[in-house]
Amino acid sequence: MTNSTSDSMDGADAGAEADGGAPRETPLRAEHEALGAAFTDFGGWWMPVRYTSDRAEHTAVREAAGLFDISHMGEIFVRGSQAGEYLDFALAGRLSAVKVGRAKYTMLLAPDGGILDDLVVYRLEEQEFLVIANAANREVVAAELTTRADGFDVTVTDGSDDYALLALQGPRAVTILDEVVADGTISGLGMPLAEVKNYAWTDANLTPGEPGVDNRTNTDANLTPGEPGVDNRAKTDHNFTPGDRGVGGDGSAGGGHRGSTSGTTPLLLARTGYTGEDGFELYVAAEHAASLWRALLAAGESHGLVPAGLAARDTLRLEAGMPLYGHELSRDIVPAQAGLGRVIPADKRGFIGEPALEPRPQARVLVGLVAEGRRAGRAGYAVRQGDRVVGEITSGALSPTLGHPIALAYVDCAVAEDPEADLIIDVRGTPIRARLTTPPFYRRTS
């Protein structure tokens, strides 16, 4: 990902699986089942991959709005008098320079510069940060941050099981959220939604509805609901007991970060996303996730909002040119190879992963490829120049928005520097001509 919280598509990474090997579940499994979702084991999580069709959900996000359950992402808190200084040492970016109320995209690097995960970090208070990790890498990130804290006055707490995360994405996201605010379900915003800048956040309060009550009688009639009222959240591994403190919330006013009021639970709204569209990511205590999910779907019905699964999320992020851990990013790649050298300030020194700054002239680099026709290259397919293999695709699809094949690929440096390079994608033995382009493949106009 380049500017948002992302998901690892590496389903083979079982690091996030619960004890016993069974996939973990989010607090919203019953909601997804009631909406007729198809599921997949995704990085150790049992996640909705689609509700109706990949293309319909993809298009809804581009033209109206989509609602994603991304509660499998990791939420790790770093608190202490040296929190900023510590994160400067532990991560690739300069997090001490992030202001309260803002967020930053960064990376956790191995000592040799390889990428262990890409992250979004929110500054909640002067001495408190929230680190968002990819689901499959949560344990790795939490362990590395804990180890690297030695010698610093900080504490590292993995709060992932306590929180749910929803992503409301699309050009009508603000309108939909405004309606939820207008009906009082969300209140106490630190600032009007329209004033929340990209990569900024504000806090708010959620007034939860009745638990276990299906109030989706006005949802999209085209969906195929299952049996309503089945609440199997007791089967999940979330065991948060809500108190008077949600995501941060120590009562201070910095960045609009305040505690909840009676009858409400804290909510954090961040103007971040992973689709290339405007939108918000909303953090709430796990036990109130269903209430928030239903409120958003009900408010968004007349605006074209649909629940969207991971399949649409993947084609959306690919059109937006956002790299994905396990595909474009890995332990064997340094940020500059992925076109993300900017995550490390040019003058930064004395951090873990500093060797990533060393020149690697022979290393392959990430490029965009476009082709004509309907056949798309997929991850692992070879990229050729004549008879010579010069690269490999990491992600590819027939773009639902653009109508032609697009792909991200690592190719030899000499190839990447030749804008006229005549390339071939080997699609299961069929040569497909392709040309270089600079991602993103799609960019929203407003």
LINWO-V788664 format. One line per field, one symbol per residue. ss: DSSP state (~ for helix, > for strand, _ for the rest). Layout:
# LINWO-V788664
ss->???
This chain:
# LINWO-V788664
ss->_____________~~~_______>>___~~~~~~___>>>>>__>>>>>>___~~~~~~~~~~_>>>>>____>>>>>>___~~~~~~~~____~~~____>>>>>>>>_____>>>>>>>>>>>__>>>>>>_~~~~~~~~~~~~~~______>>>>_~~~>>>>>>>___~~~~~~~~~~___>>_____~~~____>>>>>>>__________________________~~~__________________~~~________>>>>>>________>>>>>>>~~~~~~~~~~~~~~~~~~_>>>__~~~~~~~~~~_____>___>_____~~~~__~~~__________~~~~_______>>>>>>>__________>>>>__>>>>>>>>>>>______>>>>>>>_~~~~______>>>>>__>>>>>>>>_________
